Amino acid sequence: MTSPVTREAPVTVRVFTQRFSSTPRGARLARRLALHQFDRWNIPYGSEVSDAAALLVAELAANAVTHGRVPGRDFELVLTCTTGLRLRIDVTDTRGERRPAAATPQPLDEGGRGLLLVGALASRWSVLDRVPVGKTVRAELDLDS
């Protein structure tokens, strides 16, 4: 007896990769280009997903520039969109050591809330070691079909 053939909807994976200078200007440019790319992938500018993803890119890029900077080395942004399923944001820097877990920021502290923001916006996030040196911070957003 033969089993019936079932067809699944095709899955399209789109990828955008770019290196940026490890400067505040590079971080701003990463966010702007990410917004443009999201719009090209039918994630409209100003939508909830676009705004959340732009904040994630901005925070991860700012962290790469502020905490992961090695003079003369760039950081890399990789955006991956699996149609209808997931948007993944990877920001890679060349500083290998991970920062120790910071204490919960006090109400009047000027910093220390970046990864709390990432945790609140992303469906999942993690820090991955990069071979031979560096680390990648990955944030994922689940998309509605």
N, C-alpha and C positions, 0 to 999 in steps of 0.2 A: 504494500500500500504506500502510495506517495503522499507526502505531507503537502498541504497547500502552501503556495508561495505567498509570503507576506512582504509587502514593500513598505519600507520606512521612508519618511520624508528625508530628502538629502540635507546634509548639514554643511553649511559653508563656514569656513574659518578664514577670517581676515586678520592680517598682521601688519602693524606699523612699527618700525624700529628707527630710532634716531639717537645719535649722541649729541650731548650738549656740554658747553663749558661749565665747569663747576663754579659758577658765579650766580648772584641773584638774577642777573639778566638771563642766564641760561635756564634757570628755574621758571621765570615768567614765560619765556619762549616755549618751554615744554608744555605748560598749561595751555597756552594759546593754540599751539599746533594740535594738541590733544582734542580740544574743543572742535577745531576744524575737522579733524579726522572722525570724531564721533558723528558730526553732522553728515559727512560723506557716507557713513555707515547707517544712515537712517535713524540715528539717535539725535533728534532735533535739538538745536541750541535752545536753552531755556527749559527743557523738559526736566523732570525730577531725576531721571537717570543721568542725563548730561551734567546737570549741576552737581550731583553727588560725585560722579567720576572726575569732574574738573577739580573739585575740592581734594579728592584723593591724590590726583596727580600733583596738585600744588603743594600739598603737605609732604608727600614723599620726595618730591624734587627739592623742596626747601630743606628737608632733613639731609638729603644727600649732599647738598651744597654746604650746609652748616656743620654737620657732624661727620660726614663721610668724605670730606674733601681731602685729596692728596694733591699738592701743588703740581701742576702740569698734566693732571689726569682728568678726563671727562667723566660724566655720569651718563648712563644709557637708559632710555625709556623704551619699553616694549609694550605695545597695546595689542591685545588679542581679543577678537570678537567672534564668538561662536553664535551664529545667527539664532536668535530666539532663546538661547540658553544662558550665556555667561559673557561678561566683559572682564578681562583680566588686565591688571596694570602691574607691570614689573619695573622697578627702578633699581638699577645696579650702580654701586659705587665701588671704588677700589680700596677702601679702608676695610680691612678684614675683621678687626675686633668689633664685637658687639658692645654697645653701651650697657652698663649695668642698669637694671630696672630702677627707675627713679621713683621716689616717694610720690604719693598723691600730692599734686600741687595745691597750695593754699589759695584761698579766694583772691588775694591781692598779688599773687605771683604773676610775672609777665610772660612766662613760658611754661613748658612742661605738659601741655595739653594735646600736643600733636597726635601722638599715638592713641590717646583716648578718643580723639575725633575720628581717626582711621577705624578704630574698633567699633565706633557707633555707626559709621556710614557703610562699611564693607560687610558683605555677607560672610566673608572669611578673610583672614590675612595671616601672613607668616613671614619669617625671615629665613632665607636659604643661603648656605655657604656657596661661594663662587670659586671655582677652580681656575687658575692657581691661586688667585688672591681676590679678596673682596667679598661682598655680600649683595644679595638681591632681596628687596622687600617687595612682597607680592600682596596685592589686594584684589579681591574678586567681588563682583556685583552679579547677583542672579538677575536675569532679565525675564520679563513676562513674555510669553509667546505672543 
